[in-house]
Amino acid sequence: MNKDNINLSVIILVYNTEEFLEQCFDSIINQTLNNIEIIAVDDESSDNSLEICKEYEFKYDNFRVITQKNQGGAVAGTTGMKEAKGKYIALVDSDDFLSLDAYQILFDLCERYNADLATGKPLRYINKKEYEVILTEEKSVWEHEKVISSALDIKNMFHDKFYWNKIFKREFVEKYNIYMPDGYLYADFLMTHRAFIYAKKIVISPKVVYYWRRHSSSRVVKSASQEIASSENFKERCRSLIYKQTDNFKFNNKIDELRILLLSFVFKDIIYQKQFRDTFIEESQKVLNIVNDVESHDIHPVIKLKIWLLKENRLEELFFILGRGVKIKLKVVDEKVCCMLPFLLNDSINIPNEVYEYKSFRKEFIKNFLYIDYGKTILFQVLIHYSTYLKNSNYSIYFKDNLGNTKHKYKLERNGDYYSCIIDKKDIFKDYEILFLAIGNSDNRIYNVSISNCEPAFNLNKKLDYILHYGGKQKNLYIQKRVFKETVIKIVKRLLKIKK
């Protein structure tokens, strides 16, 4: 390593993760980017983590270890960042790992566009299998490569709250004090959001750069996101949200969807847990006291109604909804598309209609998905309910692999509320890919097509070259090229009455 020209300093936060350290360290040691400085900060681990760190320090001249008395990840991260000498800085949790070209991808983007930070796509890693991140709002951030001058240019940017799928220019970090505040459990997204606010240029890559391990090992302390339903954890979450509104943080984004969405995760727990219920109501109302005009926010009406009732202390109505659940149906009220939820148009309850209003495209608007094989081409047609009432009526069909990466995208032509396109078969497939179908618009809202979106049911011709299936837990629709050998095997098994 050239110590006078370090491209990147990687700070690894280490605490009792001995069983995962080698995979984490090796994924950084073997990066394709040259001149990487690696700093492992051990937060007084009680297992063999420190010994493993020292073994790597002895073996690699670009690897060094810093130890500290147990003070938490925020202090460990800041300690490592202030020791960094690289042009850019990255942070890594020691139970995770990276793709081997991750830092080359992010470094090249930052250099090409002179960006303050670059972010790439993470995947969840559970029992040695890879999965997409859960939230649609998160996934939409990494849909395409983008260069933006403000995080507010992308509607869902603040959902990319992770620090470990990014690199930050060190001069930028030092100038704007982009560190994790001490004493906050959710210091990671406070740091990331602060960086978003001050950054003059941000680059986004759709390529997978980071594998976020989710595990149940008793030997490893669970992350904050894995302990979301505990009372103390929720207090910390709300305390962090309030911190974002202080003059120190200067967070002035009016449509802070993340702030409200965080609360929606744990609504179900307040029904069954009396202790948590009291904490939830008290702490979340503190947060909502600094949220103006809940009804005007562009969040799902189901969440918005719960939040509005909570803010207004209408607990009887809130528990009525939580106890019975809701079915999502659409209704036009005063030329606005609304969700038909309890108390809509009920004068005695007096909840504003805007609480029930959709501000933008959502999955339930997708209906009557149609597929017709014409031989060389395929027609895809979809009914998007009440699209004439939505501000943005430009939609596309997306063909995605099982990790959510967009392989093809085609604009849908509009005819009333129906949207369609004809696609040449040879343009879609290479080899024998399986491609999931999704519908989305330029608001960064993209939803997989599932059974509930398809009416009537498909009556497929078994002689077609391309066939549709429903797969996955959500029974999403995917298209697959028929393989003659597999078809013969299925027929033989059926004749022999072999189930598998």
Secondary structure as UniProt FT lines:
FT   TURN            3..4
FT   STRAND          8..14
FT   HELIX           18..29
FT   STRAND          36..42
FT   HELIX           49..59
FT   TURN            61..62
FT   STRAND          63..67
FT   HELIX           73..83
FT   STRAND          88..93
FT   TURN            94..95
FT   STRAND          97..98
FT   TURN            100..101
FT   HELIX           102..113
FT   STRAND          117..126
FT   TURN            127..128
FT   STRAND          129..131
FT   HELIX           136..141
FT   STRAND          146..148
FT   HELIX           151..153
FT   TURN            155..156
FT   HELIX           157..159
FT   TURN            164..165
FT   STRAND          166..169
FT   HELIX           170..176
FT   TURN            182..183
FT   TURN            185..186
FT   HELIX           187..198
FT   STRAND          202..213
FT   TURN            218..219
FT   HELIX           224..227
FT   TURN            228..229
FT   HELIX           231..243
FT   TURN            244..245
FT   TURN            247..249
FT   HELIX           257..264
FT   TURN            265..268
FT   HELIX           269..272
FT   HELIX           274..288
FT   TURN            289..290
FT   HELIX           294..296
FT   HELIX           301..311
FT   TURN            312..313
FT   HELIX           315..324
FT   STRAND          330..333
FT   TURN            334..335
FT   STRAND          336..339
FT   TURN            342..345
FT   TURN            347..349
FT   HELIX           353..356
FT   HELIX           363..365
FT   STRAND          366..373
FT   STRAND          377..384
FT   TURN            385..386
FT   HELIX           387..389
FT   STRAND          395..400
FT   TURN            402..403
FT   STRAND          406..411
FT   STRAND          413..415
FT   TURN            416..417
FT   STRAND          418..424
FT   HELIX           425..428
FT   TURN            431..432
FT   STRAND          434..441
FT   TURN            442..444
FT   STRAND          445..448
FT   HELIX           451..453
FT   TURN            462..463
FT   STRAND          466..471
FT   TURN            472..475
FT   STRAND          476..481
FT   HELIX           484..496
//
